[in-house]
């Protein structure tokens, strides 16, 4: 995992990355399904002091609740300018964008994937996104793809 040496931020799209991309509508609004393996990986990264950011076009209460449950404090929700959001997050953390991984699955994620030092996507990502990513996980979005990236980062931190 030498290619992950120097990475200091994991920035994630939500729909299609942390979720399977499905939007479940009910009387209370949108409900999203999350994967516990992804959450476990995020929690372990946070325990190591590794910052996690969520960058999403949508701003759902369910996303904010999941972020709070996992202790994710860096949120840029309701933004379609994901590259600008990533640059702002990196500037606020005083790191270069080259020190960030951005994981996305859709065409709207491509500018942020191109801005980050490493672009990643789940196996379920759009083909044009896969073509531009450095890492394509074996698992699909919402099915442990983020957990895979977390494991890679934790291994890199361990071997440090």
N, C-alpha and C positions, 0 to 999 in steps of 0.2 A: 504493500500500500504506500510506497514511496511517493506516488503521484498525489497523495493526500497530505503529505508533509507540508506544513505551513498554512493549511486551511484553518480559518478561525471563525467561520460563520456557516451555518446551514440555514438557507432561506427556502421556504416551501410554498408552492401553490397549495390550495386546499382541495377544491373539487377535482377529482380525478387523480389526486396524489395521496392526500390523507384520507380521502373518501373514494368510493368506487365511481364517483361522478353522477350517481343518481340523486335526484332531488325529490324527497318524499314530502308531499304537501298534505297537511292535515288542518283541522280547525284552528290549531294554535300557530300555524305558519309552516315553515320549512323545517324538517327534521333531517339530520344527516347521520349516517352510520360510520363509525370509526373503528379501526382495528387496534386491539389491545397490544399486539406486538410492536406496532408503530409507536404507541404511547410508551411502552416499556423502554424502547430505544431512546426516545426523546428524553425521558426522565433520567436515564443513565448518563446521557450526554450532558444534561443540565447539572447533574451531580459533579461532573468533572469540570464544571465552570464554562462549558461550551455554549455560546449563545445560539438560540433558535429564533427565527423570524417567520411569521406567516404573512404572505403577500397574495391577496386574492381580489378578483373583480367584485365578488359578492361580500356583503357584510351581514351575515346571519347571526342571530343570537346564539344558535347552536355552535357556531364556530368560536364565538367569544367564550362560551361556556367550556368547550373542549380546551381552548388555550389556557383558561384559568385553571382547569383541573390539572393540566400538565405543567403549570408554572411558566408558560410562554408569555413574556411581557412585550415582546417586540411585534406589534401588529400593524400592518398596513392593509386594511380591508376597505373595499369599495373603490379600488383604484384599477384603472385599465392601463396605467403607465407603470408597468412593473419594472422596467429597467431604471427609470427615475427613482422609484421606490427603493430598489436595491442600492443604488448610488447613495441615496440619503441615509439609509440604514448603515451602510459602510462608513460614511462620513461621520455619523453620530457615534459609531464604535471606534473611530480613528483607525480603521483598517482599509487597505486597498481592496478594490473589488476582485482582484486576482486571488485574494485570500478567502473568497466565498464560493460555496457551492449553491447553485440555484437548481431546484428540482421542480420541473413542470411537465405538463402532459399535452398542452394544446398550443395552437398557433399564437395565441395571445402571450404565451410564455417565452416565445423565441427571443425577443429583445433582452429579457433578463438572463436567459440562458447564455446568450452571446456576451453579455456584460460580465458575468461571473467568470472566475478563474476556471471553474469546472462546471459543466452543464450535466445534469442528470435527469433521467426520466424513468417512470415505471414501464414495464413491458407492454402495458396497454396504451401507451402514448400514441399520438398521431404519427404516422410514418415520417412526415417532414421534420418533426421534433426529434425522433429517434436518429435521423440522419445527421443531426447537429450536436448530439450529446456525446460526452466523453464516457459516461456510465449509463448503461441501460440495465435496470434490475431484472432479476428473474421473475419477481412477483409483480402483479398488477397493482394499480392504484387502489388503495383501500384494503389491500390484501397482504400487507406486510412489506411493501416496497420501501417505505421510509425506514422501517426497521432494518432492512438490508443495508441502506446507506449509513444508518447509525452504527451498525456493527463494523462496517469498514472504517468509519471515523474513530470508533473506540479502539480498534486494532492499531490504527495509525498513532493514536495518542499513546497507547501502551508501548509501542515500539519506538516512540518518539524522538 
